[in-house]
């Protein structure tokens, strides 16, 4: 099964890819569509590894006067068949910057890395210092551009270079900024969001708004950060998200393109399995979009399946959102991991400082980053609010989330967790208590659990994280549900065997509450059992044919990090 396609996953420079005749699917139609749209500044958001950088390099190669006379790069591609566009090739000064590598844990480190990127821009255009083109003051300014320069100088340096290039070529400048939001995501993760917002607000205003030398601006990123955060002055910004129809087929591979590539690579018999693994991304009206990185990797590895896309980063942001998320987020994640859809409102403008407590903001982030797909969109009520039906994108993403949840129970905690499940299935209450207390002691803080009923979290974040682990580890033989209606109330957890002859389990979690006359964990445990019986939580299991002898009812009483099960 040998591939007839030569794939080089490391190349993100369009000219190099074309010159070396490596695997490439023609996306040059983007150039025509973007140019004819005529927007002053365009922001396009797509998940990582969806060809954003390669497409930006393609735009640079087409328009930049550094590539004047390089029409050969585009011969045979769709844009070269558009004869009026041939005259545009190589005719503009272009500034190309990327923030993709700016991933630092501190604000000072972020500023330094951005100053390095700006310094590279000035080094590339060092020829401007030749002769007497620049005045003495301008030459001094030019020489002061260096790594570590202050933030105020950095925010104005790109627009200043645009001015130099405009004077030199007598033509306004195209400015391309790739992966603009990478440092913003790091700022949120590491706690310097407010400082970063002030800096980027100034940078983007100077570069894309108050810049008389700008002809067109093109920005890419993963998320659409709220306008109020960093784009407040940009009333000329055209935003294209994953739900927009514009440019929908130019980032990622369509199914037709994937199937043609598989045929060419001698892997045509794998189409349906490839679809199950890697299909599922939806951009605007295009419902069968594939991740380019996964498809190229699959071809390069001669048809070997793997989690190519989900393994290309640490997924730290996603992990944090779900692990630290409230009980509602974890409950809905349980549904997603069991192959169900969730229905929610989302706002495509990501407000990072709402991610800690707003479930809708979390689902918005997961949709933007590619981990969820849109199954359906409805407009509800007089205001026509958008309500989305969402699901995990594909098999590759499902595997990533399962691995992520398993990662919450590491080392000894993993052993304790597995031993707890073993004790549960063998009715060994003593061991259940031993191992549950060890799990709780080691993982409570990870799930931000509370220690008294008045806490917003109560023990819910902990137990829903714990239940997510059960969903992942018991999926082959059990159906795990939480917080569903049964009888006259809502049980906390129900574990139902797929084999109808097996045992079923009901869990009720409670925190010791002195206001309920609970002085000991035994009192709390008794109240948990009373609730199970009074609310008749077993009704759902009985209606499905389980008899009482098959049903186990357990109370979980918590006080701080201590737990009593009975």
Secondary structure by P-SEA (a helix, b strand, c coil): cccccccccccccaaaaaaaccccccccaaaaaaaaacccbbbbbbccccaaaaaaaaaaaaccccccccccccccccccccccccccccccbbbbbbccccccccaaaaaaaaaaaaaaaaaaaccccccccccaaaaaaaaaccccccaaaaaaaaaaaaaaaaaaccbbbbbbbccccaaaaaaaaacaaaaaaaaaaaaaaacccccccccbbbbbccccccccccccccccbbbbccccccccccccccaaaaaaaaaaaccccaaaaaaacccccccccccccccaaaaaaaaaacccccccccccccaaaaaaaaaaccaaaaaaaaaaaabbbbbbbbbcccccccccccaaaaaaaaaaaccbbbccccccccccccccccccccaaaaaaaaaaaaaaccaaaaaaaaaaaaaaaacaaaaaaaaaaaaaacccccccccccccccccaaaaaaaaaaaaaaaacccbbbbcccccccccccbbbbbccccbbbbbbbbbccccccccccaaaaaaaaaaaaaaaccaaaaaaaccccccbbbbbbbbcccccccc
